[in-house]
Amino acid sequence: MTTTDAKPSLMPIPTDNAARWEWIKYQLRLRGSSLSAIARELGVVRKAPQSVKRLNYPRMQLAIATVLGLHPADIWPERYMRGRRKYSQDHNTRARRHNGKAASGG
């Protein structure tokens, strides 16, 4: 039995970046949404969601994943480590290295 509230079933998420991007757009369309609609909801420029294609953009990743009923790590596993963003860990490491260089440099 099909209900009107049922979400379209998810296909396997491609690991290839280009295929994954097309998969995301397709899945959004199945749900009556789009990258532009997400941008409007977040109050960002229309092209902002495009950044997710090549950059770690946690806010946009979460917005897209939420529309799809997923966690961002399900869609971009390479950007997350044990459920946490890799960005946070990389950012902290870089800050420590920078502070260490500044402290030892002079």
N, CA, C and O atoms as CSV, one atom per row, in Angstrom:
chain,resi,resn,atom,element,x,y,z
A,1,MET,N,N,0.834,-1.182,0.000
A,1,MET,CA,C,0.000,0.000,0.000
A,1,MET,C,C,0.879,1.245,0.000
A,1,MET,O,O,1.818,1.346,0.790
A,2,THR,N,N,0.583,2.168,-0.861
A,2,THR,CA,C,1.346,3.404,-0.971
A,2,THR,C,C,0.583,4.534,-0.303
A,2,THR,O,O,-0.617,4.705,-0.516
A,3,THR,N,N,1.301,5.305,0.509
A,3,THR,CA,C,0.672,6.461,1.138
A,3,THR,C,C,1.249,7.721,0.519
A,3,THR,O,O,2.336,7.695,-0.058
A,4,THR,N,N,0.529,8.809,0.639
A,4,THR,CA,C,1.002,10.066,0.063
A,4,THR,C,C,2.161,10.645,0.857
A,4,THR,O,O,2.916,11.471,0.344
A,5,ASP,N,N,2.310,10.211,2.125
A,5,ASP,CA,C,3.396,10.715,2.965
A,5,ASP,C,C,4.703,9.959,2.753
A,5,ASP,O,O,5.751,10.390,3.234
A,6,ALA,N,N,4.653,8.846,2.045
A,6,ALA,CA,C,5.858,8.031,1.872
A,6,ALA,C,C,6.894,8.781,1.048
A,6,ALA,O,O,6.576,9.404,0.035
A,7,LYS,N,N,8.122,8.707,1.498
A,7,LYS,CA,C,9.224,9.316,0.751
A,7,LYS,C,C,9.650,8.363,-0.345
A,7,LYS,O,O,9.559,7.147,-0.180
A,8,PRO,N,N,10.112,8.896,-1.456
A,8,PRO,CA,C,10.641,8.013,-2.500
A,8,PRO,C,C,11.819,7.215,-1.949
A,8,PRO,O,O,12.588,7.715,-1.128
A,9,SER,N,N,11.953,5.988,-2.400
A,9,SER,CA,C,13.038,5.161,-1.892
A,9,SER,C,C,14.383,5.682,-2.384
A,9,SER,O,O,14.502,6.206,-3.491
A,10,LEU,N,N,15.384,5.527,-1.538
A,10,LEU,CA,C,16.730,5.973,-1.888
A,10,LEU,C,C,17.440,4.900,-2.695
A,10,LEU,O,O,17.378,3.715,-2.365
A,11,MET,N,N,18.105,5.320,-3.741
A,11,MET,CA,C,18.964,4.432,-4.503
A,11,MET,C,C,20.307,4.427,-3.787
A,11,MET,O,O,20.563,5.319,-2.978
A,12,PRO,N,N,21.162,3.468,-4.053
A,12,PRO,CA,C,22.495,3.507,-3.438
A,12,PRO,C,C,23.198,4.822,-3.786
A,12,PRO,O,O,23.089,5.323,-4.905
A,13,ILE,N,N,23.913,5.362,-2.813
A,13,ILE,CA,C,24.597,6.642,-3.008
A,13,ILE,C,C,25.921,6.392,-3.740
A,13,ILE,O,O,26.775,5.658,-3.243
A,14,PRO,N,N,26.092,6.992,-4.902
A,14,PRO,CA,C,27.346,6.798,-5.647
A,14,PRO,C,C,28.553,7.360,-4.882
A,14,PRO,O,O,28.424,8.332,-4.137
A,15,THR,N,N,29.693,6.758,-5.067
A,15,THR,CA,C,30.915,7.252,-4.422
A,15,THR,C,C,31.662,8.222,-5.335
A,15,THR,O,O,32.429,9.058,-4.856
A,16,ASP,N,N,31.447,8.117,-6.623
A,16,ASP,CA,C,32.061,9.039,-7.581
A,16,ASP,C,C,31.418,10.418,-7.416
A,16,ASP,O,O,30.193,10.527,-7.381
A,17,ASN,N,N,32.237,11.470,-7.316
A,17,ASN,CA,C,31.744,12.817,-7.052
A,17,ASN,C,C,30.697,13.296,-8.056
A,17,ASN,O,O,29.651,13.812,-7.663
A,18,ALA,N,N,30.974,13.128,-9.344
A,18,ALA,CA,C,30.044,13.602,-10.375
A,18,ALA,C,C,28.724,12.835,-10.310
A,18,ALA,O,O,27.652,13.434,-10.395
A,19,ALA,N,N,28.801,11.526,-10.162
A,19,ALA,CA,C,27.593,10.708,-10.081
A,19,ALA,C,C,26.822,11.015,-8.795
A,19,ALA,O,O,25.591,11.055,-8.801
A,20,ARG,N,N,27.539,11.229,-7.703
A,20,ARG,CA,C,26.879,11.544,-6.441
A,20,ARG,C,C,26.128,12.870,-6.554
A,20,ARG,O,O,25.013,12.999,-6.047
A,21,TRP,N,N,26.733,13.850,-7.216
A,21,TRP,CA,C,26.096,15.151,-7.378
A,21,TRP,C,C,24.789,15.024,-8.159
A,21,TRP,O,O,23.780,15.626,-7.791
A,22,GLU,N,N,24.810,14.245,-9.226
A,22,GLU,CA,C,23.591,14.007,-10.006
A,22,GLU,C,C,22.558,13.259,-9.166
A,22,GLU,O,O,21.363,13.544,-9.246
A,23,TRP,N,N,23.023,12.299,-8.360
A,23,TRP,CA,C,22.138,11.549,-7.477
A,23,TRP,C,C,21.448,12.490,-6.485
A,23,TRP,O,O,20.244,12.374,-6.256
A,24,ILE,N,N,22.206,13.417,-5.899
A,24,ILE,CA,C,21.641,14.376,-4.946
A,24,ILE,C,C,20.553,15.203,-5.610
A,24,ILE,O,O,19.459,15.349,-5.065
A,25,LYS,N,N,20.850,15.746,-6.788
A,25,LYS,CA,C,19.860,16.580,-7.485
A,25,LYS,C,C,18.607,15.772,-7.834
A,25,LYS,O,O,17.486,16.268,-7.716
A,26,TYR,N,N,18.805,14.547,-8.256
A,26,TYR,CA,C,17.676,13.675,-8.594
A,26,TYR,C,C,16.822,13.389,-7.358
A,26,TYR,O,O,15.596,13.486,-7.407
A,27,GLN,N,N,17.474,13.038,-6.259
A,27,GLN,CA,C,16.743,12.737,-5.031
A,27,GLN,C,C,15.983,13.962,-4.516
A,27,GLN,O,O,14.872,13.832,-4.003
A,28,LEU,N,N,16.576,15.142,-4.650
A,28,LEU,CA,C,15.874,16.365,-4.247
A,28,LEU,C,C,14.630,16.574,-5.103
A,28,LEU,O,O,13.565,16.910,-4.585
A,29,ARG,N,N,14.765,16.375,-6.415
A,29,ARG,CA,C,13.613,16.531,-7.317
A,29,ARG,C,C,12.496,15.553,-6.960
A,29,ARG,O,O,11.319,15.911,-7.008
A,30,LEU,N,N,12.860,14.310,-6.600
A,30,LEU,CA,C,11.854,13.323,-6.213
A,30,LEU,C,C,11.040,13.798,-5.008
A,30,LEU,O,O,9.881,13.419,-4.839
A,31,ARG,N,N,11.654,14.620,-4.188
A,31,ARG,CA,C,11.006,15.119,-2.972
A,31,ARG,C,C,10.402,16.514,-3.160
A,31,ARG,O,O,9.977,17.151,-2.196
A,32,GLY,N,N,10.370,16.974,-4.396
A,32,GLY,CA,C,9.781,18.273,-4.682
A,32,GLY,C,C,10.640,19.433,-4.226
A,32,GLY,O,O,10.130,20.521,-3.958
A,33,SER,N,N,11.934,19.209,-4.137
A,33,SER,CA,C,12.858,20.260,-3.708
A,33,SER,C,C,13.945,20.437,-4.754
A,33,SER,O,O,13.951,19.765,-5.785
A,34,SER,N,N,14.857,21.348,-4.473
A,34,SER,CA,C,15.988,21.592,-5.370
A,34,SER,C,C,17.077,22.302,-4.582
A,34,SER,O,O,16.858,22.744,-3.454
A,35,LEU,N,N,18.234,22.403,-5.180
A,35,LEU,CA,C,19.326,23.130,-4.544
A,35,LEU,C,C,18.960,24.604,-4.385
A,35,LEU,O,O,19.294,25.219,-3.372
A,36,SER,N,N,18.279,25.168,-5.370
A,36,SER,CA,C,17.848,26.565,-5.280
A,36,SER,C,C,16.863,26.769,-4.134
A,36,SER,O,O,16.934,27.771,-3.422
A,37,ALA,N,N,15.950,25.827,-3.956
A,37,ALA,CA,C,14.969,25.930,-2.871
A,37,ALA,C,C,15.668,25.884,-1.516
A,37,ALA,O,O,15.298,26.617,-0.599
A,38,ILE,N,N,16.673,25.030,-1.390
A,38,ILE,CA,C,17.428,24.945,-0.132
A,38,ILE,C,C,18.156,26.260,0.117
A,38,ILE,O,O,18.186,26.754,1.245
A,39,ALA,N,N,18.741,26.826,-0.932
A,39,ALA,CA,C,19.437,28.110,-0.794
A,39,ALA,C,C,18.475,29.194,-0.315
A,39,ALA,O,O,18.812,29.989,0.563
A,40,ARG,N,N,17.281,29.222,-0.894
A,40,ARG,CA,C,16.269,30.214,-0.473
A,40,ARG,C,C,15.907,30.033,0.993
A,40,ARG,O,O,15.817,31.008,1.740
A,41,GLU,N,N,15.700,28.786,1.406
A,41,GLU,CA,C,15.351,28.505,2.809
A,41,GLU,C,C,16.428,28.988,3.766
A,41,GLU,O,O,16.128,29.504,4.843
A,42,LEU,N,N,17.686,28.817,3.369
A,42,LEU,CA,C,18.800,29.211,4.239
A,42,LEU,C,C,19.148,30.687,4.104
A,42,LEU,O,O,19.933,31.218,4.889
A,43,GLY,N,N,18.566,31.349,3.110
A,43,GLY,CA,C,18.860,32.767,2.917
A,43,GLY,C,C,20.251,33.020,2.366
A,43,GLY,O,O,20.889,34.019,2.698
A,44,VAL,N,N,20.717,32.108,1.521
A,44,VAL,CA,C,22.034,32.266,0.892
A,44,VAL,C,C,21.836,32.440,-0.612
A,44,VAL,O,O,20.747,32.201,-1.133
A,45,VAL,N,N,22.885,32.853,-1.297
A,45,VAL,CA,C,22.782,33.026,-2.740
A,45,VAL,C,C,22.475,31.692,-3.412
A,45,VAL,O,O,22.822,30.627,-2.902
A,46,ARG,N,N,21.831,31.773,-4.543
A,46,ARG,CA,C,21.367,30.577,-5.246
A,46,ARG,C,C,22.483,29.583,-5.549
A,46,ARG,O,O,22.253,28.374,-5.561
A,47,LYS,N,N,23.680,30.086,-5.792
A,47,LYS,CA,C,24.795,29.203,-6.161
A,47,LYS,C,C,25.512,28.599,-4.951
A,47,LYS,O,O,26.393,27.757,-5.126
A,48,ALA,N,N,25.164,29.001,-3.751
A,48,ALA,CA,C,25.840,28.489,-2.546
A,48,ALA,C,C,25.820,26.964,-2.446
A,48,ALA,O,O,26.843,26.372,-2.102
A,49,PRO,N,N,24.703,26.312,-2.733
A,49,PRO,CA,C,24.714,24.843,-2.638
A,49,PRO,C,C,25.715,24.184,-3.580
A,49,PRO,O,O,26.161,23.067,-3.317
A,50,GLN,N,N,26.073,24.851,-4.664
A,50,GLN,CA,C,27.055,24.301,-5.601
A,50,GLN,C,C,28.411,24.092,-4.923
A,50,GLN,O,O,29.193,23.237,-5.339
A,51,SER,N,N,28.683,24.871,-3.884
A,51,SER,CA,C,29.960,24.768,-3.175
A,51,SER,C,C,30.162,23.396,-2.552
A,51,SER,O,O,31.292,22.924,-2.421
A,52,VAL,N,N,29.057,22.758,-2.169
A,52,VAL,CA,C,29.136,21.439,-1.534
A,52,VAL,C,C,29.773,20.418,-2.469
A,52,VAL,O,O,30.372,19.441,-2.020
A,53,LYS,N,N,29.640,20.649,-3.750
A,53,LYS,CA,C,30.172,19.718,-4.740
A,53,LYS,C,C,31.686,19.532,-4.583
A,53,LYS,O,O,32.203,18.433,-4.783
A,54,ARG,N,N,32.389,20.605,-4.226
A,54,ARG,CA,C,33.844,20.522,-4.157
A,54,ARG,C,C,34.443,20.906,-2.811
A,54,ARG,O,O,35.619,20.644,-2.561
A,55,LEU,N,N,33.638,21.529,-1.934
A,55,LEU,CA,C,34.145,21.994,-0.648
A,55,LEU,C,C,33.346,21.417,0.511
A,55,LEU,O,O,32.180,21.051,0.361
A,56,ASN,N,N,33.982,21.343,1.648
A,56,ASN,CA,C,33.297,20.942,2.868
A,56,ASN,C,C,32.506,22.148,3.361
A,56,ASN,O,O,33.094,23.137,3.799
A,57,TYR,N,N,31.193,22.077,3.294
A,57,TYR,CA,C,30.300,23.175,3.658
A,57,TYR,C,C,29.245,22.575,4.595
A,57,TYR,O,O,28.142,22.248,4.156
A,58,PRO,N,N,29.579,22.429,5.882
A,58,PRO,CA,C,28.723,21.703,6.820
A,58,PRO,C,C,27.273,22.170,6.870
A,58,PRO,O,O,26.364,21.341,6.929
A,59,ARG,N,N,27.042,23.457,6.847
A,59,ARG,CA,C,25.666,23.962,6.923
A,59,ARG,C,C,24.838,23.479,5.727
A,59,ARG,O,O,23.699,23.040,5.889
A,60,MET,N,N,25.410,23.562,4.550
A,60,MET,CA,C,24.695,23.152,3.345
A,60,MET,C,C,24.573,21.629,3.279
A,60,MET,O,O,23.543,21.105,2.856
A,61,GLN,N,N,25.613,20.925,3.692
A,61,GLN,CA,C,25.564,19.461,3.720
A,61,GLN,C,C,24.423,19.003,4.623
A,61,GLN,O,O,23.678,18.088,4.271
A,62,LEU,N,N,24.288,19.631,5.778
A,62,LEU,CA,C,23.210,19.271,6.702
A,62,LEU,C,C,21.842,19.574,6.099
A,62,LEU,O,O,20.916,18.773,6.230
A,63,ALA,N,N,21.710,20.716,5.445
A,63,ALA,CA,C,20.426,21.084,4.835
A,63,ALA,C,C,20.024,20.085,3.753
A,63,ALA,O,O,18.867,19.667,3.694
A,64,ILE,N,N,20.958,19.706,2.910
A,64,ILE,CA,C,20.674,18.747,1.835
A,64,ILE,C,C,20.321,17.392,2.437
A,64,ILE,O,O,19.329,16.773,2.052
A,65,ALA,N,N,21.135,16.937,3.381
A,65,ALA,CA,C,20.894,15.638,4.005
A,65,ALA,C,C,19.545,15.600,4.708
A,65,ALA,O,O,18.856,14.580,4.669
A,66,THR,N,N,19.162,16.691,5.347
A,66,THR,CA,C,17.882,16.749,6.055
A,66,THR,C,C,16.723,16.570,5.090
A,66,THR,O,O,15.784,15.830,5.382
A,67,VAL,N,N,16.776,17.235,3.948
A,67,VAL,CA,C,15.711,17.082,2.948
A,67,VAL,C,C,15.637,15.633,2.473
A,67,VAL,O,O,14.552,15.123,2.194
A,68,LEU,N,N,16.780,14.978,2.383
A,68,LEU,CA,C,16.817,13.592,1.911
A,68,LEU,C,C,16.547,12.581,3.023
A,68,LEU,O,O,16.452,11.381,2.766
A,69,GLY,N,N,16.424,13.069,4.260
A,69,GLY,CA,C,16.173,12.174,5.386
A,69,GLY,C,C,17.397,11.366,5.776
A,69,GLY,O,O,17.279,10.244,6.270
A,70,LEU,N,N,18.571,11.935,5.554
A,70,LEU,CA,C,19.837,11.256,5.843
A,70,LEU,C,C,20.700,12.113,6.758
A,70,LEU,O,O,20.348,13.245,7.088
A,71,HIS,N,N,21.824,11.557,7.159
A,71,HIS,CA,C,22.840,12.289,7.887
A,71,HIS,C,C,23.897,12.683,6.855
A,71,HIS,O,O,24.155,11.912,5.931
A,72,PRO,N,N,24.516,13.861,6.984
A,72,PRO,CA,C,25.539,14.254,6.005
A,72,PRO,C,C,26.635,13.209,5.802
A,72,PRO,O,O,27.148,13.065,4.692
A,73,ALA,N,N,26.998,12.486,6.846
A,73,ALA,CA,C,28.047,11.461,6.722
A,73,ALA,C,C,27.613,10.312,5.826
A,73,ALA,O,O,28.463,9.599,5.290
A,74,ASP,N,N,26.302,10.113,5.650
A,74,ASP,CA,C,25.815,9.076,4.731
A,74,ASP,C,C,26.100,9.461,3.286
A,74,ASP,O,O,26.374,8.602,2.448
A,75,ILE,N,N,26.035,10.760,3.000
A,75,ILE,CA,C,26.222,11.242,1.641
A,75,ILE,C,C,27.690,11.520,1.341
A,75,ILE,O,O,28.176,11.209,0.254
A,76,TRP,N,N,28.401,12.111,2.313
A,76,TRP,CA,C,29.810,12.466,2.147
A,76,TRP,C,C,30.662,11.785,3.206
A,76,TRP,O,O,31.208,12.469,4.072
A,77,PRO,N,N,30.795,10.465,3.172
A,77,PRO,CA,C,31.544,9.771,4.224
A,77,PRO,C,C,33.009,10.192,4.298
A,77,PRO,O,O,33.616,10.146,5.367
A,78,GLU,N,N,33.571,10.599,3.175
A,78,GLU,CA,C,34.981,11.001,3.176
A,78,GLU,C,C,35.197,12.318,3.923
A,78,GLU,O,O,36.334,12.642,4.267
A,79,ARG,N,N,34.149,13.071,4.178
A,79,ARG,CA,C,34.261,14.342,4.880
A,79,ARG,C,C,34.016,14.200,6.378
A,79,ARG,O,O,34.134,15.169,7.127
A,80,TYR,N,N,33.676,12.995,6.808
A,80,TYR,CA,C,33.350,12.763,8.210
A,80,TYR,C,C,34.169,11.602,8.738
A,80,TYR,O,O,34.532,10.688,7.996
A,81,MET,N,N,34.453,11.651,10.020
A,81,MET,CA,C,35.220,10.597,10.664
A,81,MET,C,C,34.467,10.179,11.918
A,81,MET,O,O,34.322,10.969,12.851
A,82,ARG,N,N,33.988,8.940,11.944
A,82,ARG,CA,C,33.208,8.461,13.090
A,82,ARG,C,C,32.083,9.416,13.447
A,82,ARG,O,O,31.838,9.684,14.623
A,83,GLY,N,N,31.396,9.932,12.427
A,83,GLY,CA,C,30.257,10.801,12.660
A,83,GLY,C,C,30.608,12.262,12.909
A,83,GLY,O,O,29.715,13.105,12.992
A,84,ARG,N,N,31.895,12.574,13.030
A,84,ARG,CA,C,32.305,13.962,13.246
A,84,ARG,C,C,32.888,14.509,11.968
A,84,ARG,O,O,33.422,13.765,11.145
A,85,ARG,N,N,32.785,15.803,11.806
A,85,ARG,CA,C,33.335,16.423,10.608
A,85,ARG,C,C,34.854,16.362,10.649
A,85,ARG,O,O,35.459,16.630,11.687
A,86,LYS,N,N,35.457,16.020,9.554
A,86,LYS,CA,C,36.911,16.056,9.456
A,86,LYS,C,C,37.401,17.490,9.535
A,86,LYS,O,O,38.498,17.750,10.031
A,87,TYR,N,N,36.591,18.424,9.045
A,87,TYR,CA,C,36.972,19.827,9.051
A,87,TYR,C,C,37.366,20.289,10.442
A,87,TYR,O,O,38.387,20.957,10.607
A,88,SER,N,N,36.569,19.941,11.444
A,88,SER,CA,C,36.835,20.381,12.809
A,88,SER,C,C,38.204,19.893,13.258
A,88,SER,O,O,38.980,20.647,13.846
A,89,GLN,N,N,38.493,18.637,12.981
A,89,GLN,CA,C,39.762,18.075,13.406
A,89,GLN,C,C,40.912,18.701,12.635
A,89,GLN,O,O,41.939,19.031,13.227
A,90,ASP,N,N,40.760,18.870,11.327
A,90,ASP,CA,C,41.816,19.489,10.522
A,90,ASP,C,C,42.040,20.931,10.962
A,90,ASP,O,O,43.179,21.384,11.081
A,91,HIS,N,N,40.950,21.641,11.200
A,91,HIS,CA,C,41.044,23.037,11.585
A,91,HIS,C,C,41.815,23.189,12.901
A,91,HIS,O,O,42.677,24.059,13.021
A,92,ASN,N,N,41.503,22.346,13.876
A,92,ASN,CA,C,42.195,22.425,15.163
A,92,ASN,C,C,43.666,22.085,15.014
A,92,ASN,O,O,44.512,22.716,15.647
A,93,THR,N,N,43.981,21.105,14.194
A,93,THR,CA,C,45.376,20.726,13.981
A,93,THR,C,C,46.142,21.874,13.337
A,93,THR,O,O,47.259,22.187,13.748
A,94,ARG,N,N,45.549,22.497,12.334
A,94,ARG,CA,C,46.214,23.617,11.677
A,94,ARG,C,C,46.438,24.767,12.648
A,94,ARG,O,O,47.489,25.407,12.628
A,95,ALA,N,N,45.453,25.026,13.493
A,95,ALA,CA,C,45.588,26.128,14.451
A,95,ALA,C,C,46.740,25.845,15.418
A,95,ALA,O,O,47.511,26.747,15.743
A,96,ARG,N,N,46.858,24.601,15.878
A,96,ARG,CA,C,47.947,24.262,16.799
A,96,ARG,C,C,49.294,24.412,16.110
A,96,ARG,O,O,50.235,24.950,16.694
A,97,ARG,N,N,49.395,23.937,14.863
A,97,ARG,CA,C,50.655,24.066,14.142
A,97,ARG,C,C,51.013,25.534,13.953
A,97,ARG,O,O,52.159,25.931,14.159
A,98,HIS,N,N,50.034,26.333,13.562
A,98,HIS,CA,C,50.285,27.757,13.349
A,98,HIS,C,C,50.736,28.419,14.640
A,98,HIS,O,O,51.702,29.182,14.652
A,99,ASN,N,N,50.035,28.124,15.722
A,99,ASN,CA,C,50.422,28.712,17.006
A,99,ASN,C,C,51.801,28.240,17.429
A,99,ASN,O,O,52.576,29.013,17.992
A,100,GLY,N,N,52.115,26.980,17.164
A,100,GLY,CA,C,53.444,26.463,17.509
A,100,GLY,C,C,54.531,27.164,16.723
A,100,GLY,O,O,55.581,27.482,17.281
A,101,LYS,N,N,54.309,27.415,15.434
A,101,LYS,CA,C,55.296,28.110,14.617
A,101,LYS,C,C,55.462,29.549,15.088
A,101,LYS,O,O,56.579,30.057,15.176
A,102,ALA,N,N,54.348,30.198,15.388
A,102,ALA,CA,C,54.421,31.589,15.819
A,102,ALA,C,C,55.168,31.695,17.147
A,102,ALA,O,O,55.945,32.625,17.365
A,103,ALA,N,N,54.920,30.726,18.030
A,103,ALA,CA,C,55.552,30.758,19.346
A,103,ALA,C,C,57.058,30.485,19.241
A,103,ALA,O,O,57.856,31.107,19.942
A,104,SER,N,N,57.438,29.550,18.362
A,104,SER,CA,C,58.852,29.205,18.259
A,104,SER,C,C,59.611,30.145,17.317
A,104,SER,O,O,60.840,30.198,17.341
A,105,GLY,N,N,58.869,30.884,16.490
A,105,GLY,CA,C,59.519,31.741,15.516
A,105,GLY,C,C,60.008,33.061,16.072
A,105,GLY,O,O,60.727,33.776,15.374
A,106,GLY,N,N,59.659,33.411,17.274
A,106,GLY,CA,C,60.162,34.691,17.626
A,106,GLY,C,C,59.867,35.124,18.965
A,106,GLY,O,O,60.262,36.221,19.360
